[in-house]
């Protein structure tokens, strides 16, 4: 009898999980359709850092495509990127609704802040890319152009639509995910995998790892690499403070 109840409960959980996954996928495709309808405006928004950098440098530049289907596929990619970006909080909410019934009240109160701060940190990472890193990186790359007076042939940028937007979206995801560092370390502290003393002792190794990760996740230029590494170092130091507060709270609860 007990085994039958366990099997029934397990099946119910699978059914609920399937329903929530289906709801998330449907919501994603609805937003995808809406995003594709506004894909030109989204494209204009994402290409604005390049347009502004070109204007400030008094250059006459354009974005090109070299394959017949390239622009269409780029719009699809931009639409899916936008849809996934705005669907992520809904997916987190569905995950929360699935796991919340099995948690105690103190566990719910401990996890809830992370569900709120995760999309906020991701958004901050994306904003850092859009408003600071990309404009600086674009100006850096444009500085390598030369005129026919300086070289036998002019060197000018003819950026491809697909390559430019892929770079912007890649950087937004890389920075957004990297900004989850405080969330990851705080969760590890709650399950007693790491503590503030451990994080302090390993700081010098973390610095090397952060710069190595920045070199892998970003293009091979110092602007974007430093633009990712420095905020991560700041977030790591803030994580140490957060872990200290968690340790203090855990000690008070155990006292």
Secondary structure, 3 states (H helix, E strand, C coil): CHHHHHHHHHHHHHHHHHHHHHHHHHHHHHHHHHHHHCHHHHHHHHHHHHHHHHHHCCCCCCEECCCCCHHHHHHHHHHHHHHHHHHHHHHHHHHHHHHHCCCCHHHHHHHHHHHHHHHHHHHHHHHHHHHHHHHHHHHHHHCCCECCCCCCCCECCCEEHHHHHHHHHHHHHHHHHHCCHHHHHHHHHHCCCCCHHHHHHCHHHHHHHHHHHHHHHCCCCHHHHHHHHHHHHHHHHHHHHHHHHHHHHHHHHHC
